[in-house]
Amino acid sequence: MKTGSFLKRALVGALFAFLGQTINADGLLDCAQRPAASKHTVRTVIDGDTVILENRTHVRLAGINSPELGKKGVPAEPLAKQARDRLTALVENKAVMVQSALETRDHYGRTLAYLTLTNGQNVQETLVREGLAVTVAVSPNTCELKSLQSAENMAKNQRRGVWANSYFSPREAKTLETRDTGFRFVKGTIQKISNNAKMIRLELDDQVVIGIPGKFWPLFSARPEDFLGKTVVVRGWLTHQDNDRLLMVITHPYMLSWLDVKSR
């Protein structure tokens, strides 16, 4: 898919600030401040983006998302088992270097980190390049975004893994139901915009709300009204709201694309 000129400008500005190991005015990000990587052994692989180390630390691989395994009666997504098996082959019972992300824990309490094999192979990049995971940019954990973006572009161009499976094509926002939670690619037209001190809300086809926390809005390098009427594809995690709509909170412009032409 092609992105509008606004998004290209926003990405350039955001990547310069976030990937250049600089710190913004609020002191939000400085990639150079990350602690040195430490050596550990992976004892167990849970799924395509979660492992347990020898010290029982649960590590969620930062910067990527892999298809979900089945649970509680919900079937596994396509390629979920392949992603888990590939990660198992890469790291289980092997030594890895663990580089903590800037935001060190997710909302489940898992450690957020990047894994590298002792031969220098980047685990996240490998999974993304093989189409067994997609890149996600969750601020402030975007220090590795440039390399992950490159890996994803390669997978997309070669139509590997998720990029060759229609299950992962963007879903039309207007067709989604409140049960359609979890990580998704969603397509729709922004029909309404509202904002308060904490959140800018972009409403897709009266069914999905894209929420952008105000502190991250400067990364998008635009006025909220610039989005009105635009058709977009957004990636991220959907949650059910009390008003029977779905909410997706994003914190970086990488997660949002304006469409110039029909694609996928």
PLY file of the C-alpha trace (Angstrom):
ply
format ascii 1.0
element vertex 264
property float x
property float y
property float z
element edge 263
property int vertex1
property int vertex2
end_header
0.00 0.00 0.00
1.12 3.57 -0.59
0.96 6.21 2.07
0.00 9.85 1.75
2.66 12.51 1.73
1.66 13.54 5.25
2.41 10.14 6.65
5.74 9.99 4.88
6.70 13.33 6.44
5.46 12.18 9.83
7.41 8.95 9.62
10.59 10.73 8.65
10.27 13.15 11.54
9.31 10.46 14.02
12.04 8.08 12.92
14.64 10.86 13.10
13.63 11.66 16.66
13.11 8.12 17.83
15.83 6.24 16.02
18.57 8.83 16.21
19.26 8.06 19.88
18.15 11.54 20.86
15.86 12.71 23.61
12.75 14.82 23.10
11.73 17.91 25.03
9.87 15.86 27.62
12.78 13.50 28.19
10.61 10.68 26.83
13.16 8.74 24.86
16.88 8.21 24.70
17.86 4.92 23.10
21.43 5.37 24.32
20.18 5.15 27.91
19.15 1.52 27.60
21.13 -0.77 29.91
23.67 -3.12 28.38
22.35 -6.44 27.12
22.72 -9.41 29.45
23.28 -13.06 28.62
20.59 -15.62 29.48
19.32 -19.03 28.43
15.82 -19.52 27.07
14.17 -22.43 28.83
10.68 -22.39 27.30
8.98 -20.85 24.30
5.33 -20.00 24.99
4.29 -18.74 21.56
5.69 -16.83 18.62
6.62 -13.76 20.67
6.96 -14.90 24.30
9.67 -16.92 26.07
10.70 -17.84 29.61
14.34 -17.48 30.67
16.34 -19.70 33.02
15.60 -17.27 35.88
11.83 -17.64 35.24
11.53 -14.19 33.69
8.73 -14.05 31.13
9.95 -12.04 28.13
7.60 -10.55 25.54
9.57 -9.80 22.38
9.35 -6.04 21.86
8.62 -4.50 18.48
6.72 -7.42 16.94
3.46 -9.33 17.12
3.00 -12.92 15.99
-0.26 -14.80 15.26
-2.12 -15.98 18.34
-2.29 -19.59 19.48
-5.73 -20.93 20.30
-7.08 -20.67 23.84
-10.39 -20.84 25.71
-12.12 -22.45 22.77
-10.83 -19.89 20.26
-8.92 -21.58 17.42
-5.34 -20.65 16.64
-4.72 -18.04 13.99
-3.00 -19.16 10.79
0.77 -19.50 11.17
0.62 -19.30 14.99
2.09 -22.77 15.44
4.69 -22.15 12.75
5.76 -18.94 14.52
6.06 -20.73 17.85
7.98 -23.61 16.29
10.35 -21.26 14.49
11.04 -19.32 17.67
11.59 -22.63 19.47
14.15 -23.68 16.88
15.90 -20.33 17.18
16.21 -19.93 20.93
14.96 -22.77 23.14
17.73 -24.09 25.42
20.14 -21.64 23.81
22.05 -18.66 25.12
20.73 -15.27 24.00
21.57 -11.65 24.64
18.60 -9.86 26.20
18.34 -6.11 25.56
15.65 -4.45 27.66
13.27 -2.07 25.91
12.92 1.50 27.19
9.54 0.69 28.67
10.52 -2.48 30.43
7.16 -4.16 31.12
3.84 -4.68 29.38
0.44 -4.57 31.05
0.71 -8.28 31.88
3.92 -7.68 33.82
6.15 -9.39 31.26
9.61 -8.03 30.52
9.79 -6.28 27.15
13.08 -6.97 25.40
14.94 -7.67 22.17
16.74 -11.00 21.74
19.93 -11.64 19.82
21.65 -14.99 19.36
25.28 -15.27 20.32
26.16 -15.33 16.59
24.62 -11.86 16.24
21.34 -12.96 14.62
18.47 -10.71 15.68
15.50 -12.87 16.70
12.76 -10.31 16.08
14.14 -9.39 12.66
14.28 -13.07 11.69
10.64 -13.70 12.56
9.48 -10.56 10.76
11.63 -11.24 7.68
10.13 -14.74 7.42
6.58 -13.41 7.68
5.93 -15.07 11.03
5.45 -11.76 12.86
4.62 -8.17 11.97
6.31 -5.01 13.15
4.62 -2.88 15.81
5.70 0.55 17.01
4.58 1.16 20.59
6.20 4.32 21.93
8.65 4.67 23.53
9.85 1.20 22.44
10.84 2.16 18.91
14.64 2.06 19.03
14.74 -0.97 16.71
11.95 0.21 14.40
14.16 1.01 11.41
15.61 -2.51 11.15
12.25 -4.17 11.81
10.60 -2.00 9.17
13.24 -3.10 6.67
12.64 -6.75 7.57
8.89 -6.33 7.15
9.28 -4.65 3.77
11.31 -7.63 2.62
8.65 -10.09 3.80
5.87 -8.07 2.15
7.73 -7.79 -1.15
8.34 -11.54 -1.17
4.80 -12.25 0.12
6.05 -14.48 2.90
3.97 -15.83 5.77
1.25 -13.46 6.95
1.64 -11.31 3.82
0.47 -14.19 1.63
-2.49 -15.15 3.83
-5.83 -13.39 3.32
-6.70 -13.90 7.00
-4.35 -11.01 7.82
-5.67 -8.63 5.17
-7.20 -5.44 6.59
-10.77 -5.87 7.80
-13.29 -3.19 6.91
-14.10 -1.28 10.08
-17.83 -1.27 9.34
-17.90 -5.09 9.27
-16.32 -5.58 12.70
-18.32 -6.68 15.71
-17.60 -6.09 19.39
-16.24 -9.62 19.69
-13.53 -8.87 17.10
-10.91 -7.88 19.64
-7.19 -8.54 19.63
-4.50 -7.57 17.14
-5.84 -6.66 13.70
-5.29 -4.65 10.57
-8.35 -2.45 10.06
-9.37 -0.33 7.06
-11.88 2.51 7.14
-12.65 6.15 6.50
-12.24 8.71 9.28
-15.66 10.32 9.60
-15.40 12.16 12.89
-12.66 13.61 15.09
-12.81 14.58 18.74
-10.21 15.27 21.36
-9.63 16.20 24.97
-6.56 16.85 27.08
-5.57 13.17 27.07
-6.64 11.64 23.74
-7.31 12.47 20.10
-10.06 10.19 18.79
-10.39 9.37 15.08
-13.65 7.53 14.34
-13.68 4.96 11.53
-17.08 4.32 9.96
-18.89 4.74 13.31
-17.53 1.40 14.50
-13.85 1.74 15.41
-12.17 4.57 17.32
-8.45 5.17 16.84
-7.17 6.73 20.06
-3.89 8.65 20.04
-2.69 9.85 23.47
-2.02 13.57 23.41
1.60 13.24 24.54
2.38 11.26 21.38
0.43 13.44 18.97
3.48 15.59 17.99
4.94 12.50 16.30
2.11 12.62 13.76
3.12 16.10 12.55
-0.41 17.15 11.61
-3.57 18.77 12.86
-6.32 16.33 13.85
-8.62 17.77 11.18
-6.11 16.75 8.50
-7.33 13.18 8.99
-11.00 13.89 8.31
-12.31 12.00 5.28
-9.10 10.04 4.82
-9.19 6.30 4.19
-6.61 4.57 6.35
-5.28 1.19 7.38
-4.36 0.94 11.03
-2.70 -1.95 12.88
-2.93 -2.63 16.59
-4.95 -4.16 19.39
-8.72 -3.69 19.45
-10.61 -3.59 22.73
-14.37 -3.47 23.32
-15.81 -0.22 24.65
-19.01 0.27 26.66
-20.73 2.00 23.74
-20.52 -1.17 21.62
-17.67 0.19 19.57
-14.07 -0.92 19.33
-11.05 1.11 20.41
-7.50 0.86 19.09
-4.90 3.00 20.85
-1.77 3.78 18.84
1.26 5.80 19.85
3.34 6.02 16.67
2.60 6.92 13.02
4.09 3.65 11.80
0.85 2.01 12.89
-1.27 4.14 10.55
-1.22 4.37 6.73
-3.20 6.66 4.46
-4.33 4.90 1.30
-3.71 6.48 -2.10
-4.69 3.37 -4.00
-6.49 0.13 -3.25
-4.13 -2.57 -2.06
-3.97 -6.00 -0.47
0 1
1 2
2 3
3 4
4 5
5 6
6 7
7 8
8 9
9 10
10 11
11 12
12 13
13 14
14 15
15 16
16 17
17 18
18 19
19 20
20 21
21 22
22 23
23 24
24 25
25 26
26 27
27 28
28 29
29 30
30 31
31 32
32 33
33 34
34 35
35 36
36 37
37 38
38 39
39 40
40 41
41 42
42 43
43 44
44 45
45 46
46 47
47 48
48 49
49 50
50 51
51 52
52 53
53 54
54 55
55 56
56 57
57 58
58 59
59 60
60 61
61 62
62 63
63 64
64 65
65 66
66 67
67 68
68 69
69 70
70 71
71 72
72 73
73 74
74 75
75 76
76 77
77 78
78 79
79 80
80 81
81 82
82 83
83 84
84 85
85 86
86 87
87 88
88 89
89 90
90 91
91 92
92 93
93 94
94 95
95 96
96 97
97 98
98 99
99 100
100 101
101 102
102 103
103 104
104 105
105 106
106 107
107 108
108 109
109 110
110 111
111 112
112 113
113 114
114 115
115 116
116 117
117 118
118 119
119 120
120 121
121 122
122 123
123 124
124 125
125 126
126 127
127 128
128 129
129 130
130 131
131 132
132 133
133 134
134 135
135 136
136 137
137 138
138 139
139 140
140 141
141 142
142 143
143 144
144 145
145 146
146 147
147 148
148 149
149 150
150 151
151 152
152 153
153 154
154 155
155 156
156 157
157 158
158 159
159 160
160 161
161 162
162 163
163 164
164 165
165 166
166 167
167 168
168 169
169 170
170 171
171 172
172 173
173 174
174 175
175 176
176 177
177 178
178 179
179 180
180 181
181 182
182 183
183 184
184 185
185 186
186 187
187 188
188 189
189 190
190 191
191 192
192 193
193 194
194 195
195 196
196 197
197 198
198 199
199 200
200 201
201 202
202 203
203 204
204 205
205 206
206 207
207 208
208 209
209 210
210 211
211 212
212 213
213 214
214 215
215 216
216 217
217 218
218 219
219 220
220 221
221 222
222 223
223 224
224 225
225 226
226 227
227 228
228 229
229 230
230 231
231 232
232 233
233 234
234 235
235 236
236 237
237 238
238 239
239 240
240 241
241 242
242 243
243 244
244 245
245 246
246 247
247 248
248 249
249 250
250 251
251 252
252 253
253 254
254 255
255 256
256 257
257 258
258 259
259 260
260 261
261 262
262 263
